[in-house]
Amino acid sequence: MDIATTPSNPQGNPELADAAPTPHEPPVIRREDYKPFAWLVPDTKLHFDLGIETTTVTATLTVRRNADADASQVLRLNGDGLTAKAVLVDGVPTDDWVMEGPDLLLTLQGEDHEVTITTEIAPDKNTTLMGLYASNGMLCTQCEAEGFRRITFFPDRPDVLSTYRVRMEADKATFPILLCNGNKEETGDLDGGRHFAEWFDPWPKPSYLFALVAGDLVANSGPFTTMSGREVECNIWVRAEDLGRTDHALQSLHNSMKWDEEVFGREYDLDLYNIVAVSDFNMGAMENKGLNIFNTKYVLADIETATDADFDGVEGVIAHEYFHNWSGNRITCRDWFQLSLKEGFTVLRDQLFSQDMRGEAVKRIEDVRILRAAQFPEDAGPLAHPIRPDSYREISNFYTATVYNKGAEVIRMMRSMAGVERFRKGTDLYFERHDGEAATCEDFIKAIEDGAGLDLTNFRKWYSTAGTPVVKVRRESIPRDHDDWLHISQFLRGKDGNEVPCDFTIPLRIKLFGEGVGDEEQLLILDKPSMTLPIDDRTDAISINRGFTAPVIIDTAASKAALVTLAQKDDDPFARYEALQELTVMYMLGAIRGEFDPSRGTSDLQRDAIAGSKVSFERSLVRAFKSVIEDPDLDDAMRGELLSLPSETYLFERMAGGEAKADPGAIHAEREGLKAMLGRELSDEFHALYDRCEKVAYDDPAGRGARKVKTMVLGYAAASDPVKAAELAAHQYDRADNMTDRQGALMVLASLDRPEREARLQDFYQRFKGNDLVIDKWFTLQALSLHPDVLAQVRALAEHSDFTMNNPNRVRSLYMAFAGNPSAFHAADGSGYKMIADCIIALDPINPQTAARFVPALGKWQRIEPGRAALMKGELERIAAQDNLSRDTFEQVSRSLDG
């Protein structure tokens, strides 16, 4: 419905409701209702008198009527919990304003004005960590998506672009460092032990990119020379005790700046690039122009306290936020429905960067694993939405795997169809056309279409349709012919399990394997519901969606023999990994469905045949895994990926669908059973592999892969021989000279009911007590463990003196880890569901954004077996019945219940 211009909605503001909601029901904001803001704000001046308990903000806005918008005399300035202390128009106090809910509405005559508003805020009371808040004695901001309205009254929407000139004043002893966006223009001392800093950002930006930091910080500094010869001062700002753990972050920043110049032609555009590490932060990091604010998790890393995965996380997130300088800052979003415009594109850019830094094959597998663990379930559940959503109640709930990860995969498909060079022409055209604008997803598609010479008319369906397409591949043999037929079709799975034909544009890399069969890979474009093509009848196996060219589910009905062939011979690393994963999925789902249960037979002959089929399948798996262990051409990083079993989350998704319901208990039992079988049958080979990897030094180029494999072997040993595994893990822990080995060993020990467990957990705590990020690991390892008493252990950890509900990292380290522990979370009596529901209820009044992130774990109730489904739904209903539920949590819970 169109939003009319009415007294309650004078500017057709898309942030207002289309109907009067109940007090418990937040309004719905719709993409179709977008209208440009009635006023431009070309310049903004901010004056901050900073204090932990009280901060006074004076905002001076230059406003001008927007000729491209519907005329209105009313200037709507968004607020959240603010009270105006003074309002001036053109320097004169005015009473010609009213409050409408949290917003300030100011009536203005004429075309141009200067509006000044003074507000007073209390950073130390701000537990939401949105707007300006206190963190360990410092002040910092988080304004995306709608946090700026908690600092001052402002048109807090992404299509209002303004330059910002900021003056900060504060006590010098308390806040010796004063940082803001842009370039620093002046600093100086004031009376009373105070000082000031003035900053100016010449690049127009939306309010969500504003940032401010004040605190007692030190910097690891290192200049970067751009491709045009300009020198940029790069600083990583941290507390003094953390300075020694910032070298990797600084190097990652320099690498990102160089890579973006070489691969996308993007040069940095300010004299300064500042990164600040903050321990209280809802997200991973924020790309504020020239002043990135980061969760400490993605800045601090050294060998003793950070794993290889932590180092990768620092590198990837620093790259992501830096790349936003162009894909997000120089070109931002017209409205929040276009969020994937900046996030999907930037995720692809950071993925490509990480591939170039660490190797394409393993990185691609990691990215797909994340997509399947987080986004595929989202697409299959009640919170499904297109990468460009049509409506929302709370935009913070749409910072999702769909917008980010699937959005990246959709743009990657464009790149696959265009090729690298033509895709670069498209992105160059996009930056050229829309620099300095608030753009849309359609603007990006059109630039790629024009620059790369692609027809993306049909491809646009990816932006407007939720769900993961299934591509069905079936082979038809043709008697007395040299060719067979390959039938390929696509469909979306309906809620009732029905196959609904669809016609997405899907690029699929395909290759045939067989004696005498041509070995050239082809790029196949499936852009209609079905297609048929001939293939050589000598084909033994079909490798399709190689490199995961499309974010789809492939249903090939491949035989065990064909999968074994691909697992052993496929020259595409991802396809080889996929074949081995599919082989293990086939075995485990078959076992769960009772296909290997001899009692299904009606005669001794049938029962023997069924039992024999299980033995035969297990032998095939043992041979396949043995070939991976012994393959001399594999590096250990890839070997570790190939040896990993499909996650229980992925098995859940494969088992659930339509009328079929997943049984988490059965999934866990079969996966652990397969792990134990492989551990027993390949014990000698695994231990020989471990012994070889143990000899590889930390700084050896092969060290990362060797450490990965060692932890993998410990996992198989724990399932097959817990006593031996405990001894081996304790030995690795005691001798570890790096966090990767230490954490890997402790992860295995935490799951074992063995005496070695407690001693190492206590040693780990004492060794790293006071290091928040490492103590987060201590909480997580126990919450994720397979220990039989894990529920009781998590309850005890929630009472630990180091646990707090006020720090998002700490809350996630315990409760989000527990929600990601399938065995414990899905306890048959519902105690795991109750624990997470209790967490949501307790956390929502403190930090709604973080609380809402826990709800999707409970949203799978319609896809799970009836007993657990009833318990899960009951907890959602209990949350929904709470008084004063936040907008964030209300939306997630109501959608999860509605299905």
N, C-alpha and C positions, 0 to 999 in steps of 0.2 A: 504494500500500500504506500502511496505517496505521502510524505509528511507535509502537511499544509503549513502555511505561515499563519500562526495564530498567536494570541497574546501569551500563551504558555510555551509557544515554540516559535519565536519571532523570526528565526532564520532558517527554518526547515532543517534544524540541526539533526544529523543522523544519529546523534548520541541519545536522543530522546525516544520515548516509547511510542509504539503505534497504538497502544491502548493503555488504559489505566490499570497497572498491575496491583495485585494484592500486596499488603505490606511485606509478605514473606516471599513475594515473587518479583524478582528484578525485571526490568523492561527488556524487550527484545530489540536489538539494533540490526537493521537489514541493509545489505549492500545496495539493493535497488533504490534505497532512499537517499543515497548520497547527493549532496548539493554543495557547491563551493561555499566557503565562508564569506559572509557579507563584507568583512573588513580585512584588509591587508595589514600586516604589522612588519614593516620593512626593517625597523630598528628597535632593539630592546636594550635598556640600561638597567643593571641590577646593582644594588648596594646592599652588602651583607655586613651587619654587626654581629659577629659570630660568638656563640657561647654554647656550651654543652646543654645547659638547662634552658636558656632562652636565646633565640636568634631573631633579630629584627631584619626584615627584608623590605626594601623599598624598590619597587619595580616601576620604571618609566617606559611606557610604550608609545612609539610613534604609530598612529593608526590612520589608515586611508581607505576610503570606500573602494571596494573591489568591483570594477566595471564588468567583470565577468560573472558576477553573482547577483541574485535577487536583491533589490534595494531594501535596506532596513535601517531604521534609526537606532535600533537597539544593538549594543555590543555585548554579547554574552561571553563572560569570562568564567571559565570553569574553576571550581574550587573543591577542596575535599578537607573538611574539618577546619576551615580557615574563618577568621573574623577580620574584617577590614578595619584597621585603626584610623586610616585617613584615606580619602579619595579626592583627587584633584583632577580637573580638566583644564589644560592650558595654564597650569600653575595656580588655578583658583579653586579653593575647596567647593565641593558640590554635594547636594543632597539628592540629586536627580538619579538615584539608583535604588534598586531593591534586590533583596535576596530571593531566589527561587530555588528551593532546596539548597544544595551546596553551592550553587552558582550565583555570581554577581551579575546583574543586568543593569547596564548603564545606557541611558538615553542620550544620544549625541545628535546635534544639528550640524549641518555642513559636511564638508568632504574630508578635512584633515584635522587631526587633533593630537595633543600630547596628553596621555592619561597616566597619572601617577597614583599608585596604591601602596600603602604600607601595611604589612602583616607581621604578626609575631608568632613564632612556632617554638615547640619544645622538642628538640632532637632526642633527648635522653628518654622521652616517653614513647618514641616511635618504634614499636616492636614489629611493625609490618615490614620494615626495611625498604619502604618506598618513600620517595621524596628525600628530604634531608634528615639523616639520623646519626646517632652516635655509635661508634664501634671501638671498643678498647681504648677510649680516651681520644679518639680522633673523630672528625666529622666527615661524612661523605654522602654522596647522593646516588640514587637509582631512580631514573625518570621514565624509562620505558616499561610499560606502555603509557600509563597515565599517572605518573608520579609527580610531574612538575606542578600539577594542581594542588599538591600538598605543601608546596613551597610558597607560591604566590598565585593570585588570580590571573588567569591567562587563557587564551583560546588554545587549549591543550589538545591539539589534533595534528596529525603529521603533515597536512597540506598547508599549514601556516608557517612560512619560512621567514626567519629573521636573523640579522646579524646581532651579536651579543657583545656588549661592553660591560665588564664586571669589575667592581671595586669590592675588595674583601678587607675588613678590619677585624683584628683579633688580638688577644693577649699573646705576646711574642713567646713567653716561656712555655705556655700551654700548646700553642700552635705555631711553631717556628717556620713551618712550611705551609704556604698558601698556593694552591694550584687550581687552575680553571681551564676551560677550553681555549684553543687558539694560541696566540703568542703573548708572552709577558712583556708589557710595555713599561711598567714602572713599579718600583718598590721603595719603601722608606719607613722610618721610625716615626711613631707618634708619642704624645705625652702619656704618662702613666704606664710605661712598659708595654705599650701596644705598638703594632706596626700594620702596614697595609701592603696590598699588592693589587695592581690593575692589569687586567687581561682584555685582549680584544681578539675575537674570531671573525675574520673578514668574510668567511664563507657562510652564506645564509643556511640556516638549519632549522628543523622543527624543535619544539621544546623538549621532546623526549631524548634529544641528544645533548642536552645541557648537563654539565658535570662540575662538581666542586669537591675539593678535598682539602682539609686543614688538619695538620697533626705534626707529631714529632717523628719525622721520617728521614731516612738517608737514601741515597741513590747510587745504583750501579750504572755508570754512564759510559757511553761509547758512541762516537759520531758515525753517521752513515752518509756517504757521498752518493747523491742521486745520479741518474744517467745524464742529466744536463749539467752536472758539476756543482750543484748546491750542496752545502753541508747541513745535515739535520742532526740536532742534538737529541739523542735517544736516552731516556732515563727509565730505570726500573726502580720505583720507590717502595721501600719496605721499612719495617721496624729494624733498628740497628742490629738486633740479634739474628735477623734473618738474611742479612746482606750476603753472607757466604753461600747462600743457596739460590742466587739469581743469575749466575753466569749463563746457564742454559737458556733462560728466558731471553736475555739480551741477544745471544747468538741466534735464537729462533726468530727474533724480531728482525735482525739484519738479514737473515736468510729469506724471510718473507718479503721484505722490501725489494731485494734483488730479484727474487723469482717473479714477483708481480710486474716488474719492469720488463723482464725477458719474455714472459709467457703471454701477458695481457697488455703490455705497453703502458702500464699505469705507474705514474711517478707521484711520490708524496708531495704535498702542497703547502706545508707549514714549516716553520723553522724548528719546531719542537715536536717530539712525540713522547708523551709521558704515559707510563703504565703504573698504576698503584695497586698494591695487593691489600685486600681487606678480608678480615676473617669472618665477618658477619655479612653474608651476601646470599640473596635468594637464588641467583643464577650462577652460571659458570663465569661469565664476563660480560662487559658492556662496551660497545664500540664508540662511546662519546667522542666527538670530534677532537682529536689531539690530546685527549685525556681519557684513556681507557681505564676503567675500574674493574679489577679482577678479583674473583675468589682466590684466596691464597693457594688453593689446591692446584690452580693452573699457572702459578708463577714459581713457587718454591720447589726446588729439586736438587738433591745431591745423591751420591751413590749410597750413602748410609741410610737415608730416609725415604728415598723414592725408588719405585720399581721401574723397570723398562717401560711398562705401560704408562706410568706417571710421567716419565720423560716425554713419551709420545703425546700424552694429553696436553702438556705444557706447549709443546711445539705446535700442535694442531689448533689449539684454542687461540694462542697468540696470532697465528696466521689468520684464523677466521676473523678475529676482530680487526686486524690490520687491513685485510682485504675489504672489509666493510667501508673503509675510507672512500672507495669509489662505489662499490655495490651496496649502498645503504645510506651513505652520508652525502656524497656529491649528488647522487641520485637516490632520493628516498621514496617512500610510499605515499600515494595519494590519500589512502585510508587504510585502516588496519586489515581490511579484507585482502589487501594486496601484500600481506606480510611475506608470502613466499617469494615475491619479487626480489626482496633483498636476502632473505634467509636461504631459500633453496639455491639461488645462484651462488651465494657465498659459501654454503656447505660444499657445493661441487668444487669451487675453487680451492677450498682447504683440503679436500680429498685429493685433488690432482697434485697439489703441492706436497702432501705427505707421501703420495706415491713416488714422486721424484726424489724425495729425501730418503725414503726407506725401502723402496721397491714396490712395484705395482701389484704383483700377485698376492702377497700376504695382505696388503692394505685393502685390496678389493674384497677379499674374503671377510676381513674384519668389518667393512662397511655393510656388506650384505647380511652378515650375522646380526648386526645392530638393527638393520631394517626389518628383518624377520622376527627379531625378539620384541621390538617396540612398535613398529608401524603396521605390520601385517595384522597383529591382534587388534590394533586400533581400527583398522579398516573393516574388520570382521565383527566388531562389537557395537554397542549402543552409542559410543562417542565418535563413530565414523563421520568424516566430513571431507569434502573436496580440498585440494591444496589451496584453492581460493574459496573460502567458505561463503555462504550466502547470508548467515545470520549468527549472532552470538548474544549472550547476556553479559559475559565478562571476557574481555579480550585476552586476559592473561591465561585463560584456559586453552587458547589456540596457539600457544607456543609448543607445538606438538611434533611428534615424529613425522606426521603426515606433512605438515607445512615445511619442516626442515629437510628430513631425509628423503621422503618421497618426492618433495619438490626438487631436490638435487637430482634424483634419478630421472625425473621427467626432462630436466634440462640436459642431462647426460645423453638421453635418447636423441635430442636434437643434434648434439655433438656427434653422436655415432652416425646419424644419417647424413650430416653435412660433411663430415671429415674435419680434422683439426684446423686446417687452413681456412676453410670456408666458415667454420664456426667463429674463428677469430675475426673474420671480416664482419660477421654479424654483431659480435660484442663491441667491436670498434664503432660500428654505426650506432649502436645503442648508447654508448657513452657520449658520442658526438651529438646525437639528437637531443638527449635528455639531461645533459649536465646542468645542475642547478635547478632541477625540477622535482616535483613530487609526481611520480609516474605510476603506471599500472602494469599488471601482468600482460595485458594486451599490448602495451607499448613495447615490452621486451620481445614478445612473440613476433610482432610485426618487424622489429629490427632484425631479428634472426632470419625471418622469412625473406626480407629484402636483401640483407647483406650476404646471406649464404645461398640465396637462390633456391629456397625450398618452398613448397606449397604446404603450409601447415594448417590448412582449413580444417581438415578432419582431426588433426592432432590436438586441436584446442579442447577436445572432449576430456583430455586428461585434467584440465584445470577445473572443470565443472562437475565431475562425476566422482563420487566416493566409491570405495571398494577396490579389491585387488582382482584384476582379470585372471581367469584360469585359461591357459592355452592347452588344449587337448590335442595330442599327436597320436595318430593311429596309422598303422601300416597295413596295407592290403596286398596280398600276394596275387599275382596274375599268372595263371598256369600258361606254360608254353610261350612265355614272353621273357625278354631280357630286362624288363623293368617291372618294379612294383609301384604301387601308388602310395603316396604319403598324404594323408588327410589331416589338415590342421584347422582347428576351429577355436573360437574364443567365446567365453561366456562369463557372466558374473553370477556368483552363487546367491540365490535368494534366501530370505530368512527361513523359508520352509524347506530349503535344500534344493529347490528347483534350479535348473540351469537356464539362465536368462541370456540369450544370445546378445552380443555386443559387437561394436565395430570400431574399437580404438585403433589408432595407428601404432603398431608394435614392431620395432626393429628386432630381428632375431639373427644372431650369427649362428650358422649351422655348418657342420662338417660330418661326412660319412666315413665310417671305418669298416674295412673289409679287404680281403685279398683281391688285388686287382682293381679296387675301387679308387677313383680319383681322390686325391687328398687335398684339394683346394677348399678353403673356407669360403662361404658365401654369406652376404648380408641379405636376408629375406625380410621384406616388408609385408606384414599381415595388416591389412587395413579394411577388411570386411569380415563378416561373421565366420566365413570359412573359405578355404582354398585347398586345391589338390595339385600336387606336382609329382612327376615321375622320379624314381630313384633306382639306382642299380640294384638288381635283385641279389647281388653278391654281398650287399651291405650286412655286416654283423651287428653294428651298433650305430646309433644316431646321436651325435653330440649337438644339442640345441640350446640356445640362449647362452652361448659361450661368453665368458667374461661378464655374465649377467647383464646383457645389453638392455633388458627391459625388466621393470619391477613387477613381474607376473609370477604366477604359480604354474609350473610346467607339469602336466599330467601326460606322461608318455606311455604308461603301462609297459615300461621296458622290462624285459625278462631279467632274471638274476644273472644269466650268462652275459647279457649285453652290458649290464652295469659292472660286472667284474672286468670285462674287456676295457671299458672306459676308465675304470679305477686304476688299471694297470698301464694303459697305453695312451690315454688322451694327452695330447701335447699342450692343451690349454690348461694352465694351473687351476683356474677356477672350476672348469668342467671336470677335471679329475677329482677335485675336492667334492664337487656336487655329486658325482657318481658314487663315491664312497659314502657320503652322507645318505644318499637315497637307498643304498644297499642296506645300511643299518636301520633306516626308517622302515623299510619293507619288512625286515626281520622283526623289529620290535612291535610294530603295529599288528603284524600277523600273530605274534605271540599273545598280545593283549586281546585280540579278537578270538583267540582259541584255535587258530589254524593249526597249531602244533600239538593240540591236546589229543592224545590217542583215544580218549573216551568218545570222541566224535565218530570213530569208526564203528561200523555195524558188524564187523567180523575181525577175526585175528589178523587176517591178511591186510585189511584196511588199517587196523590199529598199528601194525608193524610198519606199514608204508608211511603213515603220518609221523610216527616216531623217527623213521629213517629220513624223512624230509627235513626235520629239524636238525638232525645230526649233519646232513649234507649241507644245509644252509650255514650252520656254524663253521663247518670246515672251510666253506667258501670265504666267510668273513675272516677266519684266521689266516688263510692264504693271502687275502687282500691286504690285511694289516701287516703281515710279515713282509710282504713285498715293499711296503712303505718304510718299515723299520730298516730294511737292508738295502734300499735303493741308494747306490753310491752317488747318483747324480743329483739327489735332492739336498738342498741346504736345510739345516735343522729348523729354521724358522718356518719353512713350508712343511717340513716333516711334522712339526708340532700341530699345524693346522689340519693336516690329513689324518692325524691320529686322534683328533678330538671327536667325541660323539655328539650327535645332535642334542641340543638342550631340551630339557623337559618342557619349556615354554613352546618350543617349535613343535615338539611331539603333540602337545595339547592342541595346537592350531591344526595340525594334520589330522588329528583324531576327531575334533569337533567340526560339525558342519551340518546345517539343516537339522534333520531329526536326530542325527548322531550326537551323542554327548560324550565329553571327555571324562575320563576317570583318572584324576591325578595320582591316586594311590597305586593303581595298576601301572601307570606310566613310570612312576618312580621305581617300582619293584622290578619291572622289566629292564629299565636302563641300568640299574645297579647290578642286575643279574648278568646282563651282557658285559658290563665292565669287568665283573668278577671272572666270567668265563674267559675273556680275552687275556686278563691278567694271569690266569692259571696256565692257559695253553701257550702263551708267549712269554712265560716268566723268564726263561733264559735269555731270550732275545731282548726283552725290555731291560733286564739288568746289565747286559753287555752294552746296550745303548747308553744306559745311565753312567756306567763306568767310563765310557769314552767321553761323554759330555762333561763329566766331573773334572776331567783333566784340562778343560779349556779355560784359559785365564779370562778374567772379567773384561779386560781391554782388548782381547782378541776380536777381530771383526766377526768371527763366528760365535762370539760369546752370547749374544742375545738369543740366538736360536738354541744354543746349548742349554741355557737356563730355562727356556720355555719347555724343552723336551724333558728336562729333569723333573719339573713339576708335574708334567703329564704322566711320566712313569710312576711317580709317587702316588698319583691318583688311582692308577690301575692296580698298584700294589695294595693300596688301602682297601680296595674292594675284594681282592682275592686272598690276601694274607696280611690281616691287620697287625699282627705281632711284628712281622718282618718290616712292614711299612712304618710302624711307629719307631722302630730302631733306626731305620734309614733316614726318616724325616728328622728325628732328634739329632742324628749325626750331622745332617746337612745344616740344621739350624745352628748347632754349636760351632761349626766351622765357617759359617757364612761371613763373607767380607762385603756383602752388598744386600740391599733390601729385597731385591727380586728373589734371591735364594732364601733369605730369611722368611719372607712372607709366604713363599710357596710351601716351605716346610711347615710353617705354623698353620697354614690353611688345612693341610692334611691332618696334622695333629689335632686341630680343633674339632674335627669330625670323629675322632676315635675315642672310645672309652678306655683309655690306656693311661698308666701312671705318668708317662712322658709328657702328656698333654698339659697338666696343671703347672708343672715346673717351668715349661717354656712360655706359657701364657703369662705367668707371673714375672718371669725374666723380661719379657717383651715390654710389659707395662712399666716396670721399674727402670729399664734401660731408656725408655723414651718418654717418661712422665714429664709433662710440661710442653711437649711438642704436639700441638693440637692435631695437626694433620696425621701424624703417625698414631696417636691415640684413637683417632677416627678409624684407622685400619683395625686396631685392636677390638673395637666394638663390632665392626663389620664382619671380621673373620668369625667371631662367635655367633653372630646373628645368622650368618649364612651356613653354618656348620650342619652336618648330618648327625650330630650327636643326639642320642635318644632323649636327652633332657633339655633340648634347645629352648623349648618354650619357657621352662622355669629359669633357665639361664638368662634369657632376654628380659624376663620380668625383674630378675635381680640386677641386671645391668642398668635398667631404667631407674633404679634407686641408687646407683653408684654416684659418688660425690663428683665425678667428672662429667656426669650427664646433665644436660640442660635442654629444655624445650625452646629456649630463646635463640639458639644458634642453629641455622638450617643445616650446616654440615654435620653437626652432631646428631640432630634428629634423623637425617637421612642415613647416617652411618649405622644407626641401630634399627630404626623402624622400616626404612625403605629397603635396607638389606634383608630384613626379615620378610617383608612382603615379596621379595624376589627369591625366597627360599621355598620352592614348591612343596617339598616334603613337610615342612613345619607349618607354613601358611595354610595349606590345605588339610590340616589335621581333621580327621573325620568327625570329631565332636564340635567343630566350629570355633575352637578356642583361638586359632590363628586369626580368623576373621574378626572375632571380638577384640583382639588385641589391636588390630589396625583401626577398627572403628573407634575404639577408646582413644587412640592417638589422634585421630581426626577431630573428634569432639573436643579434646583438650587443647589442640593446637589452633583450631579455627579462630578463637578470639585473640590469639597472640599474633599469628601470621597466616592469614587466610590463603595467600598465594601458595605457600608451601603445603598447607593442609589439603588444599584441593588436589595436589599432585598425587596424593595417596588414594584417591577415590577410584581411579580406573582398576586398581587391583581387585576391587570388589565388584566391578562391573561385568564380570564374565559369568554371572549366575545363570544366564539363559543358555549357556553353552556347556554346562557342567552337569554331571549326573545328579538326579533329583534330590538326594539327601543333602549333599553339600550346597546345591542350588538354593534350597529353602533357607538354610542357615545364612548363606551369603546375602540373600535378598532381605532377610530379617535384620541384618546389621545395617544395610542401606536404609531401611525404613526407620530404624532407630536414630540414625544420623539425621534423616529428613525431619523427624519430629522435634528436633532441638529448637529452642527459641533463639531468635537473633542469629540465625545461620548467615554467614557471609554470602555475598553475591557469588564469589568464586566457588565455594563449596556447594551452594544451592544448585547452581547450574550443573555441575558434574554429577551430583547425586540424583537430581530429578531426571536428567537424561539417561543415567544408568538404569533407573527404575522403569522409565518409559520404554527403554529398548529401541 
